[in-house]
Amino acid sequence: MARTRIIPVLLLNKGGLYKTIKFKNPAYIGDPINAVKIFNEKEADELILLDYTASVDKREPDFVKISEIASEAFMPMAYGGGIRNYDTAKKVFDAGYEKVILNSILFEDLKLVDKIASVYGSQAVVGCIDFKKPLLSKNKAFGYSGTKSSSHTPVEWAKQLQQAGVGEIMINSIELDGTWDGYATDVIKEVSSNINVPLIACGGAGTLDDFQKAVDNGASAVAAGSMFVFQKKGMGVLINFPTGKVISK
């Protein structure tokens, strides 16, 4: 039985950790260093750190803070937010991260994938697709923290990201973010059946059964935020991780 990667997603803003609901109403969670130390103890497979306001604010990553966070991590780390060119990506790798997660910039400069992959390898570049369904339309890929829509469906954009050379794709449902209502398994199934690179499912997980459903529909890995930073839906902060749990492929 193959073991599926289970990946906590931490949202960074001005040095603190936050959690959103449908990409809105950020709630303060606490200090990122404390969270990383707990995930070390729980032996999390990987950790994703996203500065979710960096692209909107048009600023670079906080290299001092993200370096400090990476220095405390015993597991592989991926970072996204504010990466707009190769030099910025290089600084993220130099800060201790194994992967960079690209989203908004790819609508403007898809060639950035190859620039980074040619040096660090395609496995080090993750293409992230935030998506939701505008009124009277199909699901569309969004950038800039869900504030700008593209003309691409998640499947169309996933195909283009794969062709551009990303080693992995992460899809994240804006409408299910922070709801605990389960993943958008229909989108997971559609995207996974049209690409050959690993797919990370994110947005909406509330139970281990949700993880299994995502994998059953083609996800290679499952990621979540609320499940790992709250006790339960509507309850207080509690950094946690399902130690020893196996999701079968």
C-alpha positions as CSV (number, residue, x, y, z in Angstrom):
1,M,0.0,0.0,0.0
2,A,1.5,3.3,-1.1
3,R,1.5,6.1,1.4
4,T,0.0,9.4,0.3
5,R,1.7,12.6,1.3
6,I,-0.3,14.7,3.7
7,I,0.8,18.3,3.7
8,P,-0.2,21.1,6.1
9,V,-0.6,24.5,4.5
10,L,0.4,27.6,6.5
11,L,-0.7,31.1,5.5
12,L,1.9,33.8,6.3
13,N,1.2,37.5,6.6
14,K,3.5,40.1,8.2
15,G,5.3,37.5,10.2
16,G,2.2,35.8,11.6
17,L,0.1,32.8,10.7
18,Y,-3.5,33.3,9.5
19,K,-6.3,31.1,8.2
20,T,-8.9,32.3,5.7
21,I,-12.4,31.2,4.7
22,K,-13.0,31.4,1.0
23,F,-9.8,33.5,0.8
24,K,-11.4,36.1,3.0
25,N,-11.8,37.0,6.7
26,P,-8.2,36.0,7.9
27,A,-8.1,34.8,11.5
28,Y,-4.8,35.1,13.4
29,I,-3.5,31.6,14.3
30,G,-0.2,32.4,16.0
31,D,3.6,32.2,15.5
32,P,4.9,30.2,12.5
33,I,8.0,28.9,14.4
34,N,5.8,27.3,17.0
35,A,3.7,25.7,14.4
36,V,6.7,24.3,12.5
37,K,8.1,22.8,15.7
38,I,4.9,21.0,16.4
39,F,4.8,19.6,12.8
40,N,8.4,18.5,13.3
41,E,7.3,16.5,16.3
42,K,4.3,15.1,14.5
43,E,6.5,14.1,11.5
44,A,4.6,15.9,8.8
45,D,5.5,14.7,5.3
46,E,6.0,18.2,3.9
47,L,5.0,21.7,4.7
48,I,3.7,24.4,2.4
49,L,4.2,28.1,3.4
50,L,2.2,30.7,1.4
51,D,2.5,34.5,1.9
52,Y,-1.0,35.0,0.6
53,T,-0.8,38.8,0.4
54,A,2.6,39.2,-1.2
55,S,1.5,39.2,-4.9
56,V,-1.5,41.4,-4.2
57,D,0.7,43.9,-2.4
58,K,3.4,43.5,-5.1
59,R,6.2,42.8,-2.7
60,E,8.9,40.3,-2.4
61,P,8.9,37.5,0.2
62,D,10.1,38.4,3.7
63,F,13.4,36.5,3.3
64,V,14.5,37.0,6.9
65,K,11.3,35.5,8.3
66,I,11.0,32.6,5.8
67,S,14.7,31.8,6.4
68,E,14.0,31.6,10.1
69,I,11.0,29.4,9.5
70,A,12.9,27.0,7.2
71,S,15.8,26.7,9.7
72,E,13.4,25.2,12.2
73,A,11.9,22.6,9.8
74,F,12.9,19.0,9.7
75,M,10.7,18.2,6.7
76,P,10.8,19.4,3.1
77,M,9.4,22.9,2.7
78,A,7.7,24.6,-0.3
79,Y,7.2,28.4,-0.4
80,G,4.9,30.5,-2.5
81,G,4.0,34.2,-2.6
82,G,5.7,37.2,-4.2
83,I,8.0,35.2,-6.5
84,R,8.1,37.2,-9.8
85,N,11.4,36.3,-11.3
86,Y,14.3,33.9,-11.2
87,D,16.4,35.9,-8.7
88,T,13.6,35.9,-6.1
89,A,13.1,32.2,-6.6
90,K,16.9,31.7,-6.1
91,K,16.7,33.6,-2.8
92,V,13.8,31.3,-1.7
93,F,15.9,28.2,-2.4
94,D,18.9,29.7,-0.7
95,A,16.7,30.3,2.3
96,G,16.2,26.6,2.7
97,Y,13.2,25.6,0.6
98,E,13.1,22.6,-1.7
99,K,10.3,23.9,-3.9
100,V,8.8,27.1,-5.0
101,I,5.1,27.5,-5.6
102,L,4.1,29.8,-8.5
103,N,0.7,31.2,-9.2
104,S,-0.1,34.8,-10.2
105,I,3.2,35.4,-12.1
106,L,2.5,32.5,-14.4
107,F,-0.4,34.4,-16.1
108,E,2.2,37.0,-17.0
109,D,5.4,35.0,-17.5
110,L,5.0,31.3,-18.1
111,K,8.6,31.0,-19.2
112,L,9.7,31.6,-15.6
113,V,9.0,27.9,-15.0
114,D,11.7,26.8,-17.4
115,K,14.1,29.4,-16.1
116,I,13.8,28.0,-12.6
117,A,13.5,24.3,-13.7
118,S,16.6,24.5,-15.9
119,V,18.7,25.1,-12.7
120,Y,16.8,23.4,-9.9
121,G,14.9,20.7,-11.8
122,S,11.2,20.5,-12.6
123,Q,10.5,18.7,-9.3
124,A,11.3,22.0,-7.6
125,V,8.6,24.0,-9.3
126,V,4.9,23.7,-8.3
127,G,2.2,25.4,-10.4
128,C,-0.7,26.4,-8.2
129,I,-4.2,26.8,-9.5
130,D,-6.7,28.7,-7.4
131,F,-10.1,28.3,-8.9
132,K,-13.8,29.1,-8.5
133,K,-16.9,29.4,-10.6
134,P,-17.9,32.9,-11.5
135,L,-21.6,33.6,-11.9
136,L,-23.0,31.9,-15.1
137,S,-19.7,30.5,-16.0
138,K,-17.4,27.5,-15.7
139,N,-14.7,27.1,-13.1
140,K,-11.9,29.5,-13.9
141,A,-8.3,29.8,-12.7
142,F,-7.7,32.9,-10.5
143,G,-4.6,34.8,-9.5
144,Y,-3.6,37.4,-6.9
145,S,-5.2,35.7,-4.0
146,G,-8.4,35.0,-5.8
147,T,-9.0,38.6,-6.9
148,K,-8.3,38.3,-10.6
149,S,-9.9,35.8,-13.0
150,S,-8.3,34.3,-16.0
151,S,-10.0,33.0,-19.1
152,H,-8.7,29.4,-18.4
153,T,-10.5,26.5,-16.8
154,P,-8.5,24.6,-14.2
155,V,-8.0,21.8,-16.8
156,E,-6.9,24.1,-19.5
157,W,-4.5,25.9,-17.2
158,A,-3.1,22.6,-15.7
159,K,-2.3,21.4,-19.2
160,Q,-0.4,24.6,-20.0
161,L,1.5,24.5,-16.7
162,Q,2.5,20.9,-17.4
163,Q,3.7,21.9,-20.9
164,A,5.6,24.8,-19.4
165,G,7.6,22.3,-17.3
166,V,6.2,22.3,-13.7
167,G,7.0,19.1,-11.8
168,E,3.8,19.2,-9.8
169,I,0.4,21.0,-9.8
170,M,-1.6,22.1,-6.8
171,I,-5.3,22.9,-7.2
172,N,-7.1,24.9,-4.5
173,S,-10.8,25.6,-4.4
174,I,-11.5,29.2,-3.4
175,E,-15.1,28.5,-2.6
176,L,-14.3,25.6,-0.3
177,D,-11.3,27.1,1.4
178,G,-11.7,26.9,5.2
179,T,-15.2,25.4,5.0
180,W,-14.4,21.9,6.1
181,D,-17.0,20.7,3.5
182,G,-14.7,18.5,1.5
183,Y,-12.6,18.8,-1.6
184,A,-13.9,19.6,-5.1
185,T,-13.5,16.0,-6.2
186,D,-15.1,16.6,-9.6
187,V,-12.3,19.1,-10.4
188,I,-9.7,16.9,-8.9
189,K,-10.8,14.0,-11.1
190,E,-11.0,16.1,-14.3
191,V,-7.6,17.7,-13.8
192,S,-5.8,14.5,-12.7
193,S,-7.1,12.6,-15.8
194,N,-5.6,15.3,-18.1
195,I,-2.1,15.6,-16.7
196,N,0.8,13.3,-16.0
197,V,2.5,15.2,-13.2
198,P,1.6,14.7,-9.5
199,L,-1.5,16.6,-8.3
200,I,-1.9,18.1,-4.9
201,A,-5.5,18.6,-3.8
202,C,-6.2,21.6,-1.5
203,G,-9.3,23.5,-0.3
204,G,-12.1,22.2,1.9
205,A,-10.7,19.2,3.7
206,G,-12.5,18.4,7.0
207,T,-11.9,14.7,7.6
208,L,-9.5,11.9,6.8
209,D,-12.3,10.6,4.5
210,D,-12.0,13.7,2.5
211,F,-8.3,12.9,2.0
212,Q,-9.2,9.4,0.8
213,K,-11.9,10.7,-1.6
214,A,-9.3,13.1,-3.1
215,V,-6.9,10.3,-3.7
216,D,-9.6,8.0,-5.1
217,N,-10.3,10.8,-7.7
218,G,-6.7,11.1,-8.8
219,A,-4.8,13.3,-6.3
220,S,-1.2,12.3,-5.6
221,A,-1.1,14.3,-2.4
222,V,-3.5,16.1,-0.1
223,A,-3.0,19.4,1.6
224,A,-5.1,21.3,4.2
225,G,-5.0,24.3,6.4
226,S,-8.0,24.4,8.9
227,M,-7.8,20.7,9.8
228,F,-4.2,21.2,11.0
229,V,-4.6,24.5,12.9
230,F,-8.0,24.2,14.6
231,Q,-9.4,21.7,17.1
232,K,-12.6,21.3,15.0
233,K,-14.7,23.5,12.9
234,G,-15.8,26.6,14.9
235,M,-13.4,25.8,17.7
236,G,-10.1,27.2,18.9
237,V,-6.5,26.9,17.6
238,L,-4.8,23.6,18.0
239,I,-1.8,22.7,15.8
240,N,-2.2,19.0,14.9
241,F,-1.4,16.3,12.4
242,P,-2.8,12.8,11.8
243,T,0.3,10.9,12.9
244,G,0.6,7.4,11.5
245,K,-2.5,7.7,9.3
246,V,-2.2,6.1,5.8
247,I,-4.3,7.1,2.8
248,S,-4.2,4.3,0.2
249,K,-3.8,5.0,-3.5
